[in-house]
Amino acid sequence: MKGWTKLLLDIAMGAVVPILILNNLTKPLGAPLAYVLAALVPVSYVLIDTFVLSRRFNAITTYVASAAIMNGVLAFWFVDGWQYALKDTAGLIVAAGLFFGSLLLGRPMFEFFTAQVFQPDTPQKDRALRTLCARPPVRQGLITATVIVGAANVVLGVVNFLLNLNIVLAPFGTESFNAQVAQVNAITRVLFPVVSLGVFAGAFYLVYRAFFQVLPSEAGKSQFESEFWDLVRLWEQGGASA
């Protein structure tokens, strides 16, 4: 699954199914049980996708799986008011901390994303990619992309907190609480993934431009028409350390 198919499935499992549960199963199951079930559906989907379907284990999938486990645990923290707003925003807070923290550690988070996109499958390719990432234009692009995504998570986190704080007003364990949670989810679980996709696309564009500032062009071809690793080989042949 790639592209829009994956995005639509993510929205369905992360938003549509939980909202249907909150709106339709609260009365027959009881508000607390329906809430927990709705919260665990996206968690289960992420874990099944990571460990059963895609079975890709790297820094990014480890973070996604860890965030899903954290959300699963938090589902059993039965709170309301500002505490619920904070709980529902925890994932975005952790994401922002991860991106900005990676800058403090000297390894911009987007360096890991770049490695997953280009997939250096040999030691030589891995060395070449690391060398490219260390070149000033590329490193600046990775830092800028990391800051953009980190800042987007901060903004989304603030919006998410305020939405919950102003909409989810009922006490936990009531039908009104579940209905209000569904109302917020209808906004955040649909809009936020689309916004995040656009932010990531823009960030990746900046990174690609940074790489192409360093890499050469093949004769008669635009860089976008060439295979990335072909350009890397040309770059190495021309003296990568120059």
C-alpha positions as CSV (number, residue, x, y, z in Angstrom):
1,M,0.0,0.0,0.0
2,K,1.3,3.4,-1.0
3,G,0.3,7.0,-1.4
4,W,-3.3,7.9,-1.2
5,T,-4.5,4.3,-0.5
6,K,-2.3,4.2,2.7
7,L,-3.5,7.7,3.7
8,L,-7.1,6.7,3.3
9,L,-6.7,3.5,5.3
10,D,-4.8,5.5,8.0
11,I,-7.8,7.9,8.2
12,A,-10.3,5.1,8.2
13,M,-8.6,3.2,11.0
14,G,-7.5,6.3,12.9
15,A,-10.7,8.4,12.6
16,V,-13.7,6.8,10.9
17,V,-13.9,3.5,12.8
18,P,-13.2,5.1,16.3
19,I,-15.9,7.8,15.6
20,L,-18.4,5.1,14.5
21,I,-17.7,3.2,17.8
22,L,-18.1,6.3,19.9
23,N,-21.3,7.4,18.2
24,N,-23.0,4.0,17.9
25,L,-21.6,1.7,20.6
26,T,-21.6,4.0,23.6
27,K,-25.1,3.1,24.7
28,P,-25.0,-0.7,24.2
29,L,-21.4,-1.1,25.6
30,G,-21.4,1.7,28.1
31,A,-19.4,4.9,27.7
32,P,-16.1,3.8,29.3
33,L,-15.8,0.5,27.4
34,A,-16.8,2.2,24.1
35,Y,-14.2,4.9,24.7
36,V,-11.4,2.4,25.4
37,L,-12.4,0.3,22.3
38,A,-12.3,3.4,20.1
39,A,-8.9,4.4,21.5
40,L,-7.4,1.0,20.9
41,V,-8.5,0.5,17.3
42,P,-5.9,2.9,15.8
43,V,-3.3,1.6,18.2
44,S,-4.0,-2.0,17.1
45,Y,-3.9,-0.9,13.5
46,V,-0.5,0.7,13.8
47,L,1.0,-2.3,15.6
48,I,-0.4,-4.8,13.1
49,D,0.8,-2.7,10.2
50,T,4.3,-2.5,11.8
51,F,4.8,-6.0,13.0
52,V,2.6,-8.1,10.7
53,L,2.0,-6.4,7.4
54,S,4.9,-4.2,6.5
55,R,7.4,-5.8,8.9
56,R,9.9,-3.0,8.4
57,F,11.9,-2.3,11.5
58,N,13.9,0.9,11.6
59,A,14.2,4.1,13.7
60,I,11.0,5.5,12.2
61,T,8.8,2.4,12.6
62,T,10.2,1.9,16.1
63,Y,9.1,5.5,17.0
64,V,5.6,4.9,15.4
65,A,5.2,1.6,17.3
66,S,6.4,3.2,20.5
67,A,3.9,6.1,20.1
68,A,1.1,3.6,19.5
69,I,2.0,1.6,22.6
70,M,2.1,4.9,24.6
71,N,-1.4,5.9,23.3
72,G,-2.7,2.4,24.2
73,V,-1.5,2.8,27.7
74,L,-2.9,6.3,28.0
75,A,-6.3,5.0,26.8
76,F,-6.7,3.6,30.3
77,W,-5.9,6.9,32.0
78,F,-9.5,8.0,32.6
79,V,-9.5,11.7,32.9
80,D,-11.4,14.7,31.6
81,G,-11.0,18.5,31.3
82,W,-7.5,19.9,30.8
83,Q,-6.0,16.5,31.7
84,Y,-7.8,14.8,28.8
85,A,-6.7,17.6,26.5
86,L,-3.1,17.1,27.5
87,K,-3.4,13.3,27.2
88,D,-4.8,13.5,23.7
89,T,-2.0,15.9,22.7
90,A,0.8,13.7,24.2
91,G,1.7,12.1,20.8
92,L,2.3,15.4,19.2
93,I,4.3,16.6,22.2
94,V,6.5,13.6,22.0
95,A,6.9,14.0,18.2
96,A,8.0,17.6,18.6
97,G,10.4,16.7,21.3
98,L,11.9,13.9,19.1
99,F,12.5,16.2,16.1
100,F,13.9,19.1,18.1
101,G,15.8,16.7,20.4
102,S,17.5,15.2,17.4
103,L,19.0,18.6,16.5
104,L,20.5,18.8,20.0
105,L,22.0,15.4,19.5
106,G,23.5,16.5,16.2
107,R,21.5,14.0,14.1
108,P,18.6,15.7,12.4
109,M,15.6,13.4,12.4
110,F,15.2,13.9,8.7
111,E,18.5,12.1,8.2
112,F,16.7,8.9,9.3
113,F,13.7,9.7,7.0
114,T,16.1,10.3,4.1
115,A,17.8,6.9,4.7
116,Q,14.4,5.2,4.6
117,V,13.5,6.9,1.3
118,F,16.8,6.3,-0.5
119,Q,17.4,2.8,1.1
120,P,21.2,2.4,1.0
121,D,21.3,-1.4,0.7
122,T,25.1,-1.8,0.7
123,P,27.9,-0.6,3.0
124,Q,29.2,1.5,0.1
125,K,25.9,3.3,-0.5
126,D,25.5,3.8,3.3
127,R,28.9,5.5,3.5
128,A,28.1,7.6,0.4
129,L,24.8,8.8,1.8
130,R,26.4,9.6,5.2
131,T,29.1,11.6,3.4
132,L,26.4,13.5,1.4
133,C,24.4,14.2,4.5
134,A,27.5,15.8,6.0
135,R,28.0,18.3,3.2
136,P,26.9,21.8,4.3
137,P,24.0,22.3,1.8
138,V,22.5,18.9,2.5
139,R,23.0,19.1,6.3
140,Q,21.4,22.5,6.3
141,G,18.5,21.1,4.3
142,L,18.1,18.2,6.8
143,I,18.1,20.7,9.7
144,T,15.6,23.0,8.1
145,A,13.3,20.1,7.2
146,T,13.5,18.8,10.8
147,V,12.7,22.2,12.2
148,I,9.7,22.6,9.9
149,V,8.2,19.2,10.9
150,G,9.0,19.8,14.6
151,A,7.3,23.2,14.4
152,A,4.3,21.8,12.6
153,N,3.9,19.3,15.5
154,V,4.0,22.1,18.0
155,V,1.3,24.0,16.1
156,L,-0.9,21.0,15.7
157,G,-0.3,20.2,19.4
158,V,-1.5,23.6,20.5
159,V,-4.6,23.4,18.2
160,N,-5.4,19.9,19.4
161,F,-5.1,20.9,23.0
162,L,-7.3,24.0,22.6
163,L,-9.9,22.0,20.6
164,N,-10.2,19.4,23.3
165,L,-10.2,22.0,26.1
166,N,-13.1,23.9,24.5
167,I,-15.2,21.0,23.1
168,V,-14.7,18.0,25.4
169,L,-16.3,19.5,28.5
170,A,-18.4,16.6,29.9
171,P,-17.2,14.3,32.6
172,F,-15.4,11.1,31.6
173,G,-17.7,8.0,31.4
174,T,-20.7,9.8,30.1
175,E,-22.4,9.6,26.7
176,S,-21.8,13.3,26.3
177,F,-18.0,12.9,26.8
178,N,-17.8,10.2,24.1
179,A,-19.9,12.3,21.7
180,Q,-17.6,15.3,22.3
181,V,-14.5,13.2,21.8
182,A,-15.9,12.0,18.5
183,Q,-16.6,15.6,17.5
184,V,-12.9,16.5,18.1
185,N,-11.7,13.4,16.4
186,A,-13.8,14.2,13.3
187,I,-11.6,17.3,13.0
188,T,-8.2,16.3,14.1
189,R,-8.0,12.7,12.9
190,V,-8.9,13.7,9.4
191,L,-7.4,17.2,9.0
192,F,-4.1,16.6,10.9
193,P,-2.9,13.6,8.7
194,V,-3.5,15.7,5.6
195,V,-1.7,18.7,7.0
196,S,1.2,16.5,8.2
197,L,1.4,14.9,4.7
198,G,1.7,18.4,3.1
199,V,4.3,19.4,5.7
200,F,6.4,16.3,5.1
201,A,6.1,16.7,1.3
202,G,7.4,20.3,1.5
203,A,10.2,19.2,3.9
204,F,11.3,16.4,1.6
205,Y,11.3,18.8,-1.4
206,L,13.7,21.0,0.5
207,V,15.9,18.0,1.2
208,Y,15.8,16.9,-2.4
209,R,16.9,20.3,-3.5
210,A,19.7,20.3,-1.1
211,F,21.0,16.9,-2.4
212,F,20.8,18.1,-6.0
213,Q,22.9,21.2,-5.1
214,V,25.7,18.8,-4.4
215,L,25.1,16.0,-6.9
216,P,26.0,16.3,-10.6
217,S,23.7,15.9,-13.6
218,E,23.8,13.1,-16.2
219,A,24.3,14.4,-19.8
220,G,21.1,15.2,-21.5
221,K,19.0,14.6,-18.4
222,S,17.4,16.6,-15.6
223,Q,18.4,15.5,-12.2
224,F,14.8,14.5,-11.4
225,E,14.9,12.1,-14.4
226,S,18.0,10.3,-13.2
227,E,18.2,7.5,-10.6
228,F,19.5,8.9,-7.3
229,W,22.2,6.3,-6.9
230,D,23.4,6.9,-10.5
231,L,24.0,10.5,-9.6
232,V,25.8,9.4,-6.4
233,R,28.1,7.2,-8.4
234,L,28.9,10.1,-10.7
235,W,29.5,12.3,-7.7
236,E,31.9,9.8,-6.2
237,Q,33.7,9.4,-9.6
238,G,34.1,13.1,-9.8
239,G,35.7,13.4,-6.4
240,A,33.2,13.4,-3.6
241,S,35.6,14.9,-1.2
242,A,36.3,17.9,-3.4
